[in-house]
């Protein structure tokens, strides 16, 4: 990639097309806008594109985002949509056709607020080291009434877990899975288990990351996992006052594992308001 020769490889095109498909699914099927941060949306590419005659042209980020969403046709890549029902599965063109294209363009251009608006938050300051294949549990003393209200009613809010001040592993050969109220969770726990909330990975390149940076935070939406546990009678009102968050460091298959542990300094569970468009879904 450093020599700008990657477009000669057919994998380059399938890879980028899949990224566009993921973005279309996120924006159109799941009804999530992009950020409205002008420093990102209006960032200008002054020498990265050419027209059909080979002449350099300038374009900004928001234009490159809208072009594939409103011009390309994607089949449903994942077999699920925001509703999760088979009847709702449609390709991107059908979804756009069912909506007003002008309204969809306005929705994507306006974007979502940059800052998250937290209604309530619970934070645990605790230095934790997560070792591959050894689950770590941190207990969160949540405000039972606030979280019960969100989970018991059709509230327009999400519950987000922040894994904060993460000390990156030595190599990108492990990733983190997050479970709720499952102390026995392991790398072998299936992802369709109702306790599973989500996962995140790490991009580590010692040669490229020479500068000192603040330790990153990672967000995981645990709302659906909590809803499932409530619906199946696993998480009652009395248990909301102490919810266990399990972190499982999972090695990537068929790789030599160099990472010994992942360190972090705090966990935060917060209720976040969602935007109006998402609230209607």
C-alpha positions as CSV (number, residue, x, y, z in Angstrom):
1,X,0.0,0.0,0.0
2,X,2.8,2.4,0.7
3,X,3.8,2.4,-2.9
4,X,0.2,3.0,-4.1
5,X,0.3,-0.3,-6.0
6,X,-2.5,-2.1,-4.1
7,X,-5.2,-1.3,-6.7
8,X,-3.4,-3.7,-9.0
9,X,-4.6,-6.5,-6.7
10,X,-8.2,-7.7,-7.2
11,X,-8.5,-8.2,-3.4
12,X,-8.2,-4.4,-3.1
13,X,-11.5,-3.8,-4.9
14,X,-13.4,-6.5,-3.0
15,X,-12.1,-5.2,0.3
16,X,-13.1,-1.7,-0.4
17,X,-16.5,-2.7,-1.7
18,X,-17.1,-4.7,1.5
19,X,-16.3,-1.5,3.5
20,X,-18.8,0.4,1.4
21,X,-21.4,-2.3,2.0
22,X,-20.8,-2.2,5.8
23,X,-21.2,1.6,5.7
24,X,-24.5,1.3,3.7
25,X,-25.8,-1.3,6.2
26,X,-24.9,1.0,9.1
27,X,-26.5,4.1,7.5
28,X,-29.4,2.8,5.6
29,X,-30.5,-0.5,7.0
30,X,-29.7,0.3,10.6
31,X,-30.6,4.0,10.3
32,X,-27.5,5.4,11.9
33,X,-26.2,8.8,10.8
34,X,-22.5,9.7,10.6
35,X,-20.9,12.3,12.8
36,X,-21.7,15.9,12.0
37,X,-18.1,17.0,12.9
38,X,-17.2,19.5,10.2
39,X,-13.5,18.8,10.6
40,X,-14.2,15.3,9.3
41,X,-17.2,15.8,6.9
42,X,-15.6,18.8,5.2
43,X,-12.1,17.4,5.0
44,X,-10.9,18.0,1.5
45,X,-9.1,15.5,-0.7
46,X,-7.2,17.8,-3.1
47,X,-5.1,15.4,-5.0
48,X,-6.4,11.9,-4.4
49,X,-9.0,11.7,-7.2
50,X,-9.1,12.3,-10.9
51,X,-11.9,12.6,-13.5
52,X,-12.4,10.4,-16.5
53,X,-9.8,12.4,-18.4
54,X,-7.2,11.9,-15.7
55,X,-7.4,15.5,-14.4
56,X,-7.1,16.0,-10.6
57,X,-10.3,16.9,-8.8
58,X,-11.1,17.9,-5.3
59,X,-13.8,16.3,-3.1
60,X,-14.7,16.3,0.5
61,X,-15.3,13.4,2.9
62,X,-19.1,13.7,3.0
63,X,-19.3,13.5,-0.8
64,X,-17.3,10.3,-0.9
65,X,-19.6,8.9,1.8
66,X,-22.8,9.8,0.1
67,X,-21.7,8.6,-3.4
68,X,-21.6,4.8,-2.7
69,X,-24.7,4.9,-0.5
70,X,-26.9,6.7,-3.0
71,X,-25.4,5.4,-6.2
72,X,-24.2,1.8,-5.7
73,X,-26.4,-1.2,-5.3
74,X,-25.7,-3.6,-2.5
75,X,-27.4,-6.9,-1.7
76,X,-28.1,-7.4,2.0
77,X,-24.7,-8.5,3.2
78,X,-25.6,-9.8,6.6
79,X,-29.0,-11.4,6.6
80,X,-30.2,-9.0,9.4
81,X,-31.4,-5.5,9.6
82,X,-32.2,-3.1,12.4
83,X,-35.4,-5.0,13.1
84,X,-33.8,-8.4,12.8
85,X,-36.8,-9.9,11.0
86,X,-36.6,-11.9,7.7
87,X,-39.4,-9.8,6.3
88,X,-37.3,-6.6,6.6
89,X,-34.4,-8.0,4.7
90,X,-34.0,-5.9,1.6
91,X,-31.2,-4.7,-0.6
92,X,-30.0,-1.2,-0.3
93,X,-31.7,0.0,-3.5
94,X,-35.1,-1.2,-2.2
95,X,-34.6,0.5,1.1
96,X,-33.7,3.8,-0.6
97,X,-36.6,3.4,-2.9
98,X,-39.0,3.0,0.1
99,X,-37.7,6.2,1.6
100,X,-37.5,9.7,0.2
101,X,-34.1,10.0,-1.3
102,X,-33.9,13.7,-0.6
103,X,-34.8,13.0,3.1
104,X,-32.2,10.3,3.3
105,X,-29.5,12.5,1.8
106,X,-30.5,15.3,4.4
107,X,-30.4,12.7,7.2
108,X,-26.9,11.5,6.2
109,X,-25.5,15.0,5.6
110,X,-26.8,16.5,8.9
111,X,-25.3,13.6,10.8
112,X,-25.4,12.9,14.5
113,X,-24.0,15.1,17.3
114,X,-20.3,14.6,18.0
115,X,-20.7,14.5,21.8
116,X,-22.7,11.8,23.5
117,X,-25.3,13.1,25.9
118,X,-25.2,10.9,29.0
119,X,-28.3,10.8,31.2
120,X,-26.7,8.7,33.9
121,X,-23.2,7.1,34.3
122,X,-21.6,4.7,36.7
123,X,-17.8,4.4,36.7
124,X,-15.4,1.9,38.3
125,X,-11.8,3.0,38.6
126,X,-9.9,-0.2,38.7
127,X,-6.7,-1.2,37.1
128,X,-7.3,-4.5,35.3
129,X,-5.1,-6.8,33.3
130,X,-6.9,-9.2,30.9
131,X,-4.8,-12.2,30.0
132,X,-5.6,-14.2,26.8
133,X,-8.1,-17.0,27.5
134,X,-8.6,-15.9,31.2
135,X,-11.9,-14.0,31.6
136,X,-11.9,-11.0,33.9
137,X,-15.0,-9.8,35.7
138,X,-15.6,-6.2,37.0
139,X,-18.8,-5.6,38.9
140,X,-20.8,-2.4,38.2
141,X,-23.1,-1.0,40.9
142,X,-25.7,0.6,38.7
143,X,-28.5,2.9,39.7
144,X,-31.3,0.3,39.7
145,X,-34.2,2.7,39.2
146,X,-32.6,4.5,36.2
147,X,-31.5,1.4,34.4
148,X,-34.7,-0.5,35.2
149,X,-36.7,2.4,33.7
150,X,-34.7,2.3,30.5
151,X,-34.9,-1.5,30.1
152,X,-38.6,-1.8,31.2
153,X,-40.0,0.9,28.9
154,X,-39.7,1.8,25.3
155,X,-37.1,4.5,26.2
156,X,-35.2,6.3,23.4
157,X,-31.8,5.6,24.9
158,X,-28.9,3.2,24.7
159,X,-26.7,1.8,27.4
160,X,-23.0,2.0,26.5
161,X,-20.0,0.4,28.2
162,X,-16.7,2.3,28.0
163,X,-13.5,0.3,28.4
164,X,-11.2,3.1,29.3
165,X,-7.5,4.0,29.2
166,X,-6.6,0.8,27.5
167,X,-2.9,-0.1,27.4
168,X,-2.6,-1.7,24.0
169,X,-1.1,-5.2,23.7
170,X,2.3,-5.9,22.2
171,X,0.8,-7.1,18.9
172,X,-2.5,-7.2,17.0
173,X,-3.1,-10.9,17.7
174,X,-5.9,-10.8,20.2
175,X,-9.2,-9.1,20.5
176,X,-11.7,-8.5,23.3
177,X,-15.2,-10.0,23.8
178,X,-17.6,-8.5,26.2
179,X,-20.3,-10.5,28.2
180,X,-22.8,-9.5,30.8
181,X,-23.4,-11.5,34.0
182,X,-21.5,-14.6,32.7
183,X,-18.5,-15.3,35.0
184,X,-17.8,-18.6,33.1
185,X,-17.5,-16.8,29.7
186,X,-14.6,-18.0,27.6
187,X,-13.2,-17.9,24.1
188,X,-15.4,-20.9,23.3
189,X,-18.6,-19.3,24.4
190,X,-20.8,-19.0,21.2
191,X,-21.7,-15.5,20.0
192,X,-25.4,-16.3,20.0
193,X,-25.3,-16.7,23.8
194,X,-27.7,-14.1,25.3
195,X,-24.9,-12.8,27.6
196,X,-22.7,-11.8,24.7
197,X,-22.6,-8.0,24.2
198,X,-20.0,-7.3,21.5
199,X,-16.3,-7.2,20.8
200,X,-13.5,-4.9,19.7
201,X,-9.9,-5.4,18.3
202,X,-6.7,-3.5,18.4
203,X,-4.5,-2.0,15.7
204,X,-0.9,-2.2,16.9
205,X,2.0,-1.4,14.7
206,X,5.2,-0.5,16.6
207,X,6.9,0.8,13.5
208,X,4.1,3.1,12.5
209,X,3.1,4.2,16.0
210,X,6.2,6.0,17.1
211,X,4.5,9.0,18.7
212,X,3.1,9.0,22.2
213,X,-0.7,9.0,22.4
214,X,-3.3,9.0,25.2
215,X,-4.5,5.4,25.9
216,X,-7.6,4.8,23.9
217,X,-11.1,4.1,25.1
218,X,-13.5,1.6,23.5
219,X,-17.3,1.8,23.4
220,X,-19.5,-1.3,23.4
221,X,-23.3,-1.0,23.1
222,X,-24.6,-3.5,25.7
223,X,-28.3,-2.5,25.4
224,X,-29.4,-5.6,23.4
225,X,-27.6,-8.0,25.7
226,X,-29.4,-6.4,28.7
227,X,-32.7,-6.6,26.9
228,X,-32.2,-10.2,26.1
229,X,-31.2,-11.1,29.6
230,X,-34.3,-9.3,30.9
231,X,-36.6,-10.9,28.4
232,X,-35.4,-14.4,29.2
233,X,-35.7,-13.8,32.9
234,X,-31.9,-14.0,33.6
235,X,-31.5,-10.4,34.8
236,X,-34.2,-9.3,37.3
237,X,-34.7,-5.9,38.9
238,X,-32.8,-6.9,42.0
239,X,-29.7,-7.8,40.0
240,X,-29.4,-4.5,38.2
241,X,-27.8,-3.0,41.3
242,X,-24.7,-5.1,40.6
243,X,-24.0,-6.2,37.0
244,X,-21.0,-8.2,36.1
245,X,-19.0,-7.2,33.0
246,X,-16.8,-10.0,31.7
247,X,-13.9,-9.2,29.4
248,X,-12.4,-12.1,27.5
249,X,-9.2,-11.6,25.5
250,X,-9.5,-14.0,22.6
251,X,-6.4,-15.0,20.4
252,X,-6.8,-14.8,16.6
253,X,-6.8,-18.3,15.2
254,X,-3.7,-19.7,13.5
255,X,-1.4,-16.9,14.8
256,X,1.5,-17.0,17.1
257,X,0.4,-15.1,20.2
258,X,2.9,-12.4,21.3
259,X,0.5,-10.3,23.4
260,X,0.7,-11.2,27.0
261,X,-2.0,-9.0,28.5
262,X,-4.3,-6.0,28.0
263,X,-4.3,-3.4,30.7
264,X,-7.1,-0.9,31.4
265,X,-7.8,1.7,34.1
266,X,-11.6,2.0,34.3
267,X,-15.0,0.7,33.1
268,X,-18.0,3.0,32.7
269,X,-21.6,2.1,32.0
270,X,-23.8,5.0,30.9
271,X,-27.3,5.8,29.5
272,X,-27.0,7.8,26.3
273,X,-29.7,9.7,24.5
274,X,-30.2,8.8,20.9
275,X,-31.1,11.1,18.0
276,X,-34.6,11.6,16.8
277,X,-34.2,9.5,13.6
278,X,-32.9,6.5,15.6
279,X,-35.7,6.9,18.2
280,X,-38.3,6.3,15.5
281,X,-36.8,2.9,14.6
